[in-house]
Structures are given as structure tokens and as C-alpha cells.
Amino acid sequence: MFLKTHDGSGWSVDQLVRELRASKLLMADLVLSLHRSGLVEQIGDTYRYRPSTEELARLVDEVERLGSERPLALRNAILAAPHDKVQVFADAFRIKKDRGR
């Protein structure tokens, strides 16, 4: 939403880290994911909100609307969503444990 709100500007990872008070590693991962998802464009080392389709733009508008109307429901939905990297890490231990039996 920050990039959408500031869509006229290009933001580097370092600038986003300062503005959003996030770690550099996390922010680099997030902008890469947003770029791969077609939500932001990369120009050099800067990123700006630029959905690749009208459908993506509409979905982001809907998330923004829900965030302002029902922020706790949106937050809970985000927190309840599975985090692939954590799940892969957890599954790696489960597989090792199952093989040892």
C-alpha cells in the first residue's frame, strides 16, 4: 500500500527500509515478490507501484478498501495465510523425523 500511495515515485530498497522500518533482507525479498507478481515495476534499483493488469489493480484497490473498512479482519486474514518459507522449513524437519522411524 505504501508503494501504491506513492506511485509517482521510484523507491530503492534502502529508502523503503528507512520509510517502513523493515530489515533490508525482508524488504529486498518483498519487492522482488511484488515484482514477480506483477504489482511493481523495477527501473534500475528502484521500484514503483505499477500493476501489470487491470485485474491486479482492481484487486489491490479492493484490499485497500477492506483495509480501511475492516483493518482487523484484513490483518487476521494476512496472519492466517500460510507462509511458504516457514512451511517448507517445518516440512523439512517432518520428513527427516518420519524417515528415522
MMTF fields as JSON, N, C-alpha, C and O atoms, coordinates in Angstrom:
{
  "mmtfVersion": "1.0.0",
  "mmtfProducer": "UNKNOWN",
  "numBonds": 403,
  "numAtoms": 404,
  "numGroups": 101,
  "numChains": 1,
  "numModels": 1,
  "chainsPerModel": [1],
  "groupsPerChain": [101],
  "chainIdList": ["A"],
  "bondAtomList": [4, 2, 8, 6, 12, 10, 16, 14, 20, 18, 24, 22, 28, 26, 32, 30, 36, 34, 40, 38, 44, 42, 48, 46, 52, 50, 56, 54, 60, 58, 64, 62, 68, 66, 72, 70, 76, 74, 80, 78, 84, 82, 88, 86, 92, 90, 96, 94, 100, 98, 104, 102, 108, 106, 112, 110, 116, 114, 120, 118, 124, 122, 128, 126, 132, 130, 136, 134, 140, 138, 144, 142, 148, 146, 152, 150, 156, 154, 160, 158, 164, 162, 168, 166, 172, 170, 176, 174, 180, 178, 184, 182, 188, 186, 192, 190, 196, 194, 200, 198, 204, 202, 208, 206, 212, 210, 216, 214, 220, 218, 224, 222, 228, 226, 232, 230, 236, 234, 240, 238, 244, 242, 248, 246, 252, 250, 256, 254, 260, 258, 264, 262, 268, 266, 272, 270, 276, 274, 280, 278, 284, 282, 288, 286, 292, 290, 296, 294, 300, 298, 304, 302, 308, 306, 312, 310, 316, 314, 320, 318, 324, 322, 328, 326, 332, 330, 336, 334, 340, 338, 344, 342, 348, 346, 352, 350, 356, 354, 360, 358, 364, 362, 368, 366, 372, 370, 376, 374, 380, 378, 384, 382, 388, 386, 392, 390, 396, 394, 400, 398],
  "bondOrderList": [1, 1, 1, 1, 1, 1, 1, 1, 1, 1, 1, 1, 1, 1, 1, 1, 1, 1, 1, 1, 1, 1, 1, 1, 1, 1, 1, 1, 1, 1, 1, 1, 1, 1, 1, 1, 1, 1, 1, 1, 1, 1, 1, 1, 1, 1, 1, 1, 1, 1, 1, 1, 1, 1, 1, 1, 1, 1, 1, 1, 1, 1, 1, 1, 1, 1, 1, 1, 1, 1, 1, 1, 1, 1, 1, 1, 1, 1, 1, 1, 1, 1, 1, 1, 1, 1, 1, 1, 1, 1, 1, 1, 1, 1, 1, 1, 1, 1, 1, 1],
  "groupList": [{"groupName": "MET", "atomNameList": ["N", "CA", "C", "O"], "elementList": ["N", "C", "C", "O"], "formalChargeList": [0, 0, 0, 0], "bondAtomList": [1, 0, 2, 1, 3, 2], "bondOrderList": [1, 1, 2], "singleLetterCode": "M", "chemCompType": "L-PEPTIDE LINKING"}, {"groupName": "PHE", "atomNameList": ["N", "CA", "C", "O"], "elementList": ["N", "C", "C", "O"], "formalChargeList": [0, 0, 0, 0], "bondAtomList": [1, 0, 2, 1, 3, 2], "bondOrderList": [1, 1, 2], "singleLetterCode": "F", "chemCompType": "L-PEPTIDE LINKING"}, {"groupName": "LEU", "atomNameList": ["N", "CA", "C", "O"], "elementList": ["N", "C", "C", "O"], "formalChargeList": [0, 0, 0, 0], "bondAtomList": [1, 0, 2, 1, 3, 2], "bondOrderList": [1, 1, 2], "singleLetterCode": "L", "chemCompType": "L-PEPTIDE LINKING"}, {"groupName": "LYS", "atomNameList": ["N", "CA", "C", "O"], "elementList": ["N", "C", "C", "O"], "formalChargeList": [0, 0, 0, 0], "bondAtomList": [1, 0, 2, 1, 3, 2], "bondOrderList": [1, 1, 2], "singleLetterCode": "K", "chemCompType": "L-PEPTIDE LINKING"}, {"groupName": "THR", "atomNameList": ["N", "CA", "C", "O"], "elementList": ["N", "C", "C", "O"], "formalChargeList": [0, 0, 0, 0], "bondAtomList": [1, 0, 2, 1, 3, 2], "bondOrderList": [1, 1, 2], "singleLetterCode": "T", "chemCompType": "L-PEPTIDE LINKING"}, {"groupName": "HIS", "atomNameList": ["N", "CA", "C", "O"], "elementList": ["N", "C", "C", "O"], "formalChargeList": [0, 0, 0, 0], "bondAtomList": [1, 0, 2, 1, 3, 2], "bondOrderList": [1, 1, 2], "singleLetterCode": "H", "chemCompType": "L-PEPTIDE LINKING"}, {"groupName": "ASP", "atomNameList": ["N", "CA", "C", "O"], "elementList": ["N", "C", "C", "O"], "formalChargeList": [0, 0, 0, 0], "bondAtomList": [1, 0, 2, 1, 3, 2], "bondOrderList": [1, 1, 2], "singleLetterCode": "D", "chemCompType": "L-PEPTIDE LINKING"}, {"groupName": "GLY", "atomNameList": ["N", "CA", "C", "O"], "elementList": ["N", "C", "C", "O"], "formalChargeList": [0, 0, 0, 0], "bondAtomList": [1, 0, 2, 1, 3, 2], "bondOrderList": [1, 1, 2], "singleLetterCode": "G", "chemCompType": "PEPTIDE LINKING"}, {"groupName": "SER", "atomNameList": ["N", "CA", "C", "O"], "elementList": ["N", "C", "C", "O"], "formalChargeList": [0, 0, 0, 0], "bondAtomList": [1, 0, 2, 1, 3, 2], "bondOrderList": [1, 1, 2], "singleLetterCode": "S", "chemCompType": "L-PEPTIDE LINKING"}, {"groupName": "TRP", "atomNameList": ["N", "CA", "C", "O"], "elementList": ["N", "C", "C", "O"], "formalChargeList": [0, 0, 0, 0], "bondAtomList": [1, 0, 2, 1, 3, 2], "bondOrderList": [1, 1, 2], "singleLetterCode": "W", "chemCompType": "L-PEPTIDE LINKING"}, {"groupName": "VAL", "atomNameList": ["N", "CA", "C", "O"], "elementList": ["N", "C", "C", "O"], "formalChargeList": [0, 0, 0, 0], "bondAtomList": [1, 0, 2, 1, 3, 2], "bondOrderList": [1, 1, 2], "singleLetterCode": "V", "chemCompType": "L-PEPTIDE LINKING"}, {"groupName": "GLN", "atomNameList": ["N", "CA", "C", "O"], "elementList": ["N", "C", "C", "O"], "formalChargeList": [0, 0, 0, 0], "bondAtomList": [1, 0, 2, 1, 3, 2], "bondOrderList": [1, 1, 2], "singleLetterCode": "Q", "chemCompType": "L-PEPTIDE LINKING"}, {"groupName": "ARG", "atomNameList": ["N", "CA", "C", "O"], "elementList": ["N", "C", "C", "O"], "formalChargeList": [0, 0, 0, 0], "bondAtomList": [1, 0, 2, 1, 3, 2], "bondOrderList": [1, 1, 2], "singleLetterCode": "R", "chemCompType": "L-PEPTIDE LINKING"}, {"groupName": "GLU", "atomNameList": ["N", "CA", "C", "O"], "elementList": ["N", "C", "C", "O"], "formalChargeList": [0, 0, 0, 0], "bondAtomList": [1, 0, 2, 1, 3, 2], "bondOrderList": [1, 1, 2], "singleLetterCode": "E", "chemCompType": "L-PEPTIDE LINKING"}, {"groupName": "ALA", "atomNameList": ["N", "CA", "C", "O"], "elementList": ["N", "C", "C", "O"], "formalChargeList": [0, 0, 0, 0], "bondAtomList": [1, 0, 2, 1, 3, 2], "bondOrderList": [1, 1, 2], "singleLetterCode": "A", "chemCompType": "L-PEPTIDE LINKING"}, {"groupName": "ILE", "atomNameList": ["N", "CA", "C", "O"], "elementList": ["N", "C", "C", "O"], "formalChargeList": [0, 0, 0, 0], "bondAtomList": [1, 0, 2, 1, 3, 2], "bondOrderList": [1, 1, 2], "singleLetterCode": "I", "chemCompType": "L-PEPTIDE LINKING"}, {"groupName": "TYR", "atomNameList": ["N", "CA", "C", "O"], "elementList": ["N", "C", "C", "O"], "formalChargeList": [0, 0, 0, 0], "bondAtomList": [1, 0, 2, 1, 3, 2], "bondOrderList": [1, 1, 2], "singleLetterCode": "Y", "chemCompType": "L-PEPTIDE LINKING"}, {"groupName": "PRO", "atomNameList": ["N", "CA", "C", "O"], "elementList": ["N", "C", "C", "O"], "formalChargeList": [0, 0, 0, 0], "bondAtomList": [1, 0, 2, 1, 3, 2], "bondOrderList": [1, 1, 2], "singleLetterCode": "P", "chemCompType": "L-PEPTIDE LINKING"}, {"groupName": "ASN", "atomNameList": ["N", "CA", "C", "O"], "elementList": ["N", "C", "C", "O"], "formalChargeList": [0, 0, 0, 0], "bondAtomList": [1, 0, 2, 1, 3, 2], "bondOrderList": [1, 1, 2], "singleLetterCode": "N", "chemCompType": "L-PEPTIDE LINKING"}],
  "groupTypeList": [0, 1, 2, 3, 4, 5, 6, 7, 8, 7, 9, 8, 10, 6, 11, 2, 10, 12, 13, 2, 12, 14, 8, 3, 2, 2, 0, 14, 6, 2, 10, 2, 8, 2, 5, 12, 8, 7, 2, 10, 13, 11, 15, 7, 6, 4, 16, 12, 16, 12, 17, 8, 4, 13, 13, 2, 14, 12, 2, 10, 6, 13, 10, 13, 12, 2, 7, 8, 13, 12, 17, 2, 14, 2, 12, 18, 14, 15, 2, 14, 14, 17, 5, 6, 3, 10, 11, 10, 1, 14, 6, 14, 1, 12, 15, 3, 3, 6, 12, 7, 12],
  "groupIdList": [1, 2, 3, 4, 5, 6, 7, 8, 9, 10, 11, 12, 13, 14, 15, 16, 17, 18, 19, 20, 21, 22, 23, 24, 25, 26, 27, 28, 29, 30, 31, 32, 33, 34, 35, 36, 37, 38, 39, 40, 41, 42, 43, 44, 45, 46, 47, 48, 49, 50, 51, 52, 53, 54, 55, 56, 57, 58, 59, 60, 61, 62, 63, 64, 65, 66, 67, 68, 69, 70, 71, 72, 73, 74, 75, 76, 77, 78, 79, 80, 81, 82, 83, 84, 85, 86, 87, 88, 89, 90, 91, 92, 93, 94, 95, 96, 97, 98, 99, 100, 101],
  "secStructList": [7, 2, 2, 2, 2, 6, 6, 6, 1, 7, 3, 3, 2, 2, 2, 2, 2, 2, 2, 2, 6, 7, 7, 2, 2, 2, 2, 2, 2, 2, 2, 2, 2, 2, 2, 2, 6, 6, 1, 3, 3, 3, 3, 6, 6, 3, 3, 3, 3, 7, 7, 1, 1, 2, 2, 2, 2, 2, 2, 2, 2, 2, 2, 2, 2, 2, 2, 2, 2, 7, 2, 2, 2, 2, 2, 2, 2, 2, 2, 2, 1, 7, 7, 2, 2, 2, 2, 2, 2, 2, 2, 2, 2, 2, 2, 2, 2, 2, 2, 6, 7],
  "xCoordList": [0.822, 0.0, 0.867, 0.487, 2.027, 2.923, 3.312, 3.252, 3.709, 4.093, 2.91, 3.082, 1.731, 0.54, 0.266, -0.034, 0.369, 0.124, 1.152, 0.851, 2.363, 3.459, 3.832, 5.015, 2.833, 3.101, 3.792, 4.227, 3.909, 4.622, 6.121, 6.868, 6.567, 7.991, 8.564, 7.871, 9.823, 10.547, 11.262, 11.818, 11.257, 11.844, 12.891, 12.632, 14.055, 15.083, 14.78, 13.994, 15.411, 15.244, 15.671, 14.99, 16.789, 17.266, 16.267, 16.056, 15.655, 14.653, 13.43, 12.873, 13.017, 11.866, 12.177, 11.312, 13.393, 13.81, 13.66, 13.123, 14.137, 14.033, 12.581, 12.178, 11.803, 10.414, 9.538, 8.704, 9.725, 8.846, 9.437, 8.79, 10.682, 11.364, 11.39, 11.02, 11.836, 11.942, 13.402, 14.238, 13.701, 15.076, 15.327, 14.405, 16.572, 16.935, 16.651, 16.16, 16.954, 16.711, 15.222, 14.837, 14.392, 12.951, 12.441, 11.664, 12.87, 12.377, 12.813, 12.029, 14.056, 14.532, 13.699, 13.358, 13.373, 12.547, 11.134, 10.557, 10.583, 9.222, 9.106, 8.182, 10.029, 9.915, 10.144, 9.537, 11.007, 11.205, 9.926, 9.543, 9.272, 7.998, 6.92, 6.164, 6.855, 5.877, 6.169, 5.249, 7.44, 7.836, 7.443, 6.858, 7.765, 7.422, 5.911, 5.434, 5.171, 3.708, 3.05, 1.842, 3.832, 3.284, 2.664, 1.872, 3.014, 2.45, 3.336, 2.842, 4.637, 5.554, 6.481, 6.745, 6.965, 7.971, 9.299, 9.369, 10.35, 11.701, 12.362, 12.383, 12.895, 13.659, 15.002, 15.103, 16.024, 17.327, 17.23, 16.858, 17.563, 17.465, 16.298, 16.281, 15.319, 14.124, 12.884, 12.842, 11.883, 10.622, 9.484, 9.535, 8.452, 7.259, 6.032, 6.084, 4.94, 3.684, 3.224, 3.033, 3.049, 2.584, 2.017, 2.737, 0.737, 0.16, 0.201, -0.036, 0.503, 0.644, -0.695, -0.753, -1.771, -3.101, -4.137, -3.93, -5.236, -6.352, -6.925, -7.363, -6.92, -7.432, -6.599, -7.147, -5.277, -4.418, -4.674, -4.738, -4.819, -5.093, -6.415, -6.524, -7.413, -8.72, -8.618, -9.228, -7.862, -7.701, -6.976, -7.342, -5.958, -5.248, -6.178, -6.153, -6.988, -7.969, -8.935, -9.308, -9.333, -10.25, -9.584, -10.21, -8.343, -7.61, -7.462, -7.603, -7.18, -7.059, -8.387, -8.408, -9.478, -10.805, -11.094, -11.548, -10.836, -11.074, -10.184, -10.602, -8.962, -8.053, -8.546, -8.31, -9.23, -9.745, -11.079, -11.384, -11.88, -13.189, -13.118, -13.831, -12.263, -12.179, -10.719, -10.309, -9.933, -8.492, -8.145, -7.193, -8.881, -8.565, -8.856, -8.103, -9.931, -10.25, -9.176, -8.781, -8.706, -7.647, -6.355, -5.687, -6.007, -4.79, -4.852, -3.872, -6.001, -6.157, -6.062, -5.49, -6.613, -6.528, -5.078, -4.649, -4.335, -2.921, -2.136, -1.329, -2.371, -1.648, -2.019, -1.196, -3.244, -3.699, -3.204, -3.209, -2.781, -2.309, -1.008, -0.155, -0.86, 0.389, 1.571, 1.454, 2.694, 3.924, 4.788, 5.321, 4.921, 5.584, 6.967, 7.282, 7.798, 9.164, 9.173, 9.959, 8.315, 8.232, 7.722, 8.222, 6.722, 6.162, 7.187, 7.29, 7.936, 8.979, 10.016, 10.446, 10.409, 11.374, 10.818, 11.516, 9.574, 8.949, 8.804, 9.043, 8.417, 8.255, 9.573, 9.594, 10.674, 11.982, 12.267, 12.83, 11.892, 12.098, 11.134, 11.497, 9.934, 8.949, 9.419, 9.305, 9.931, 10.401, 11.56, 11.587, 12.512, 13.636, 13.168, 13.661, 12.218, 11.7, 11.008, 11.215, 10.175, 9.451, 10.401, 10.125, 11.497, 12.453, 13.191, 13.606, 13.347, 14.103, 13.344, 13.923, 12.081, 11.256, 11.349, 10.718],
  "yCoordList": [-1.194, 0.0, 1.259, 2.286, 1.168, 2.329, 2.687, 3.853, 1.69, 1.969, 2.476, 3.339, 1.965, 2.431, 3.892, 4.693, 4.228, 5.601, 6.57, 7.739, 6.077, 6.901, 6.447, 6.346, 6.174, 5.541, 6.441, 5.945, 7.713, 8.588, 8.533, 9.029, 7.929, 7.918, 6.519, 5.53, 6.447, 5.195, 5.122, 6.121, 3.978, 3.804, 2.705, 1.617, 2.978, 1.944, 1.105, 1.504, -0.045, -0.898, -0.148, -0.216, 0.566, 1.308, 2.378, 2.572, 3.069, 4.079, 3.435, 3.967, 2.293, 1.589, 1.092, 1.124, 0.641, 0.204, 1.356, 1.179, 2.534, 3.7, 4.105, 4.362, 4.164, 4.617, 3.644, 4.056, 2.362, 1.352, 0.669, -0.164, 1.031, 0.479, -1.054, -1.728, -1.565, -3.013, -3.369, -2.493, -4.639, -5.06, -5.019, -5.143, -4.846, -4.787, -6.118, -6.14, -7.215, -8.539, -8.753, -9.223, -8.409, -8.555, -7.677, -8.138, -6.424, -5.501, -5.935, -5.855, -6.392, -6.873, -8.06, -8.158, -8.956, -10.122, -9.686, -10.216, -8.724, -8.261, -7.583, -7.875, -6.686, -6.0, -6.981, -6.84, -7.965, -8.984, -9.79, -10.072, -10.155, -10.884, -10.039, -10.537, -8.757, -7.864, -7.691, -7.61, -7.635, -7.513, -8.77, -8.684, -9.93, -11.206, -11.395, -12.043, -10.831, -10.948, -9.969, -10.038, -9.059, -8.099, -6.876, -6.176, -6.608, -5.452, -4.222, -3.099, -4.419, -3.284, -3.479, -4.6, -2.361, -2.438, -2.017, -1.211, -2.578, -2.241, -1.433, -1.841, -0.294, 0.55, 0.785, 1.547, 0.135, 0.202, -0.427, -1.594, 0.339, -0.182, 0.426, 0.429, 0.942, 1.494, 0.708, 0.072, 0.782, 0.077, 1.077, 2.012, 0.857, 1.684, 0.816, -0.175, 1.214, 0.504, 0.644, 1.756, -0.469, -0.458, -1.844, -2.69, -2.098, -3.418, -3.73, -2.859, -4.969, -5.366, -5.598, -5.653, -5.735, -5.924, -5.094, -4.701, -4.844, -4.139, -4.97, -4.419, -6.28, -7.161, -7.038, -6.969, -7.009, -6.821, -5.468, -5.367, -4.438, -3.102, -3.101, -2.491, -3.782, -3.856, -4.61, -4.206, -5.69, -6.462, -5.656, -5.711, -4.914, -4.073, -2.987, -2.685, -2.407, -1.412, -2.025, -1.387, -3.263, -3.947, -4.222, -4.04, -4.652, -4.879, -3.561, -3.522, -2.504, -1.191, -0.773, -0.25, -1.005, -0.675, -1.504, -0.967, -2.793, -3.653, -3.254, -3.323, -2.839, -2.41, -1.183, -1.037, -0.296, 0.899, 0.632, 1.241, -0.281, -0.575, -1.605, -1.491, -2.607, -3.702, -4.087, -5.193, -3.186, -3.442, -4.695, -5.394, -4.992, -6.188, -7.468, -8.438, -7.475, -8.658, -8.888, -10.027, -7.819, -7.953, -8.432, -9.324, -7.851, -8.256, -9.717, -10.444, -10.164, -11.563, -12.499, -13.583, -12.093, -12.911, -13.04, -14.116, -11.959, -11.996, -12.907, -13.72, -12.772, -13.586, -15.062, -15.922, -15.363, -16.748, -17.433, -18.661, -16.659, -17.24, -17.993, -17.539, -19.147, -19.897, -19.138, -18.47, -19.247, -18.618, -19.733, -20.563, -19.748, -20.848, -21.176, -22.35, -20.173, -20.446, -21.123, -22.042, -20.682, -21.296, -22.72, -23.624, -22.928, -24.273, -25.225, -26.373, -24.769, -25.606, -25.99, -27.142, -25.031, -25.284, -26.321, -27.262, -26.143, -27.086, -28.464, -29.475, -28.513, -29.793, -30.545, -31.775, -29.809, -30.463, -31.264, -32.356, -30.745, -31.465, -32.642, -33.689, -32.479, -33.549, -34.736, -35.881, -34.492, -35.553, -36.308, -37.538, -35.584, -36.218, -37.086, -38.196, -36.568, -37.295, -38.584, -39.649, -38.473, -39.634, -40.702, -41.894, -40.304, -41.263, -42.031, -43.172, -41.396, -42.028, -43.1, -43.798, -43.249, -44.235, -45.598, -46.533],
  "zCoordList": [0.0, 0.0, 0.0, -0.563, 0.633, 0.629, -0.8, -1.189, -1.579, -2.965, -3.777, -4.639, -3.524, -4.235, -3.901, -4.787, -2.644, -2.204, -2.773, -3.013, -2.985, -3.503, -4.914, -5.24, -5.749, -7.044, -8.06, -9.099, -7.813, -8.734, -8.562, -9.406, -7.468, -7.143, -7.258, -7.021, -7.62, -7.553, -6.213, -5.755, -5.592, -4.266, -4.306, -4.82, -3.774, -3.649, -2.404, -1.544, -2.33, -1.153, 0.102, 1.126, 0.033, 1.206, 1.644, 2.841, 0.691, 1.033, 1.675, 2.635, 1.145, 1.723, 3.133, 4.007, 3.353, 4.692, 5.68, 6.774, 5.291, 6.191, 6.416, 7.55, 5.36, 5.479, 6.25, 7.057, 6.005, 6.594, 7.815, 8.449, 8.141, 9.318, 9.289, 10.251, 8.158, 7.974, 7.757, 7.535, 7.822, 7.55, 6.042, 5.236, 5.694, 4.278, 3.59, 2.462, 4.257, 3.693, 3.43, 2.36, 4.405, 4.245, 3.103, 2.267, 3.064, 2.046, 0.649, -0.297, 0.512, -0.786, -1.25, -2.429, -0.335, -0.656, -1.048, -1.997, -0.317, -0.606, -1.965, -2.724, -2.279, -3.58, -4.726, -5.788, -4.529, -5.554, -5.762, -6.897, -4.674, -4.772, -5.449, -6.284, -5.086, -5.713, -7.204, -8.018, -7.55, -8.956, -9.727, -10.807, -9.174, -9.824, -9.948, -10.879, -9.015, -9.027, -9.982, -10.209, -10.541, -11.48, -10.839, -11.471, -9.586, -8.889, -8.917, -8.816, -9.054, -9.13, -10.317, -10.75, -10.827, -11.874, -11.292, -10.364, -11.855, -11.422, -12.525, -13.686, -12.149, -13.063, -12.397, -11.435, -12.907, -12.247, -10.88, -10.752, -9.853, -8.485, -7.726, -6.496, -8.47, -7.822, -8.245, -9.299, -7.38, -7.597, -7.475, -6.676, -8.288, -8.176, -8.429, -9.157, -7.812, -7.976, -9.419, -9.912, -10.084, -11.452, -11.761, -12.292, -11.439, -11.702, -13.202, -14.039, -13.513, -14.914, -15.609, -16.837, -14.836, -15.436, -14.681, -13.533, -15.344, -14.694, -13.547, -12.537, -13.702, -12.647, -11.378, -10.278, -11.525, -10.348, -9.697, -8.472, -10.506, -9.968, -9.208, -8.144, -9.751, -9.093, -7.766, -6.776, -7.743, -6.507, -5.429, -4.255, -5.828, -4.862, -4.321, -3.128, -5.185, -4.728, -3.717, -2.732, -3.97, -3.057, -1.707, -0.663, -1.717, -0.464, 0.3, 1.523, -0.422, 0.22, 0.861, 1.975, 0.158, 0.694, 1.946, 2.957, 1.879, 3.041, 4.216, 5.372, 3.912, 4.971, 5.704, 6.904, 4.996, 5.667, 6.353, 7.378, 5.788, 6.385, 7.507, 8.503, 7.348, 8.32, 8.552, 8.198, 9.141, 9.273, 10.075, 9.727, 11.124, 11.917, 11.146, 11.243, 10.391, 9.585, 8.526, 8.279, 7.904, 6.908, 7.562, 7.04, 8.685, 9.409, 9.791, 9.624, 10.307, 10.704, 9.501, 9.607, 8.365, 7.154, 6.694, 6.278, 6.767, 6.376, 7.313, 6.862, 8.603, 9.573, 9.493, 9.806, 9.08, 8.984, 7.712, 7.63, 6.731, 5.47, 5.717, 6.48, 5.068, 5.253, 4.673, 3.645, 5.335, 4.867, 4.284, 5.021, 2.989, 2.291, 2.835, 3.03, 3.084, 3.531, 4.889, 5.12, 5.78, 7.099, 6.971, 7.642, 6.11, 5.936, 5.333, 5.765, 4.354, 3.757, 4.813, 4.879, 5.627, 6.695, 7.678, 8.058, 8.08, 9.016, 8.386, 9.047, 7.12, 6.435, 6.327, 6.368, 6.189, 6.104, 7.369, 7.292, 8.518, 9.76, 9.879, 10.415, 9.393, 9.466, 8.615, 9.052, 7.437, 6.558, 7.21, 7.185, 7.789, 8.458, 9.623, 9.824, 10.378, 11.528, 11.068, 11.649, 10.005, 9.508, 8.946, 9.082, 8.328, 7.768, 8.863, 8.661, 10.016, 11.083, 11.824, 12.656, 11.549, 12.275, 11.676, 12.168]
}
